[in-house]
Amino acid sequence: GELQVSWGNEQAQRCRVPFRLPENKDNAAIVMVNAVCEK
């Protein structure tokens, strides 16, 4: 998937974070991932 992040209204204040959720057989409600924000 892809998460769109913004911290203001300007174009330079937005980025996208591509991610892939791990397969989780425990069906956890919270998943933590490390990602790099891309413009």
VMD Tcl script that draws the C-alpha trace (Angstrom):
set ca {
  {0.00 0.00 0.00}
  {0.92 3.64 0.15}
  {0.41 6.15 2.95}
  {0.18 9.84 2.08}
  {1.59 12.11 4.80}
  {1.17 15.88 5.09}
  {2.23 18.32 7.81}
  {1.09 21.52 6.07}
  {-0.68 22.82 2.97}
  {2.35 23.30 0.71}
  {3.49 20.75 -1.88}
  {6.88 20.55 -0.12}
  {5.06 19.50 3.06}
  {3.75 16.23 1.65}
  {5.21 12.87 0.86}
  {4.28 9.25 0.30}
  {5.35 6.22 2.27}
  {5.18 2.92 0.43}
  {4.59 -0.03 2.75}
  {3.79 -3.70 2.82}
  {2.08 -5.15 5.86}
  {3.54 -8.42 7.04}
  {1.34 -11.48 7.01}
  {0.24 -11.88 10.59}
  {-1.60 -14.99 11.69}
  {-2.25 -13.48 15.14}
  {-4.43 -10.73 13.57}
  {-2.82 -7.98 15.68}
  {-4.57 -4.59 15.70}
  {-1.28 -2.61 15.67}
  {1.62 -3.19 13.29}
  {4.80 -1.10 13.50}
  {6.94 -0.65 10.39}
  {9.97 1.46 9.48}
  {9.61 3.41 6.24}
  {11.18 6.30 4.33}
  {9.04 9.19 3.18}
  {9.36 9.85 -0.58}
  {8.36 12.97 -2.47}
}
mol new
graphics top color blue
foreach p $ca { graphics top sphere $p radius 0.5 }
foreach p [lrange $ca 0 end-1] q [lrange $ca 1 end] { graphics top cylinder $p $q radius 0.2 }
display resetview
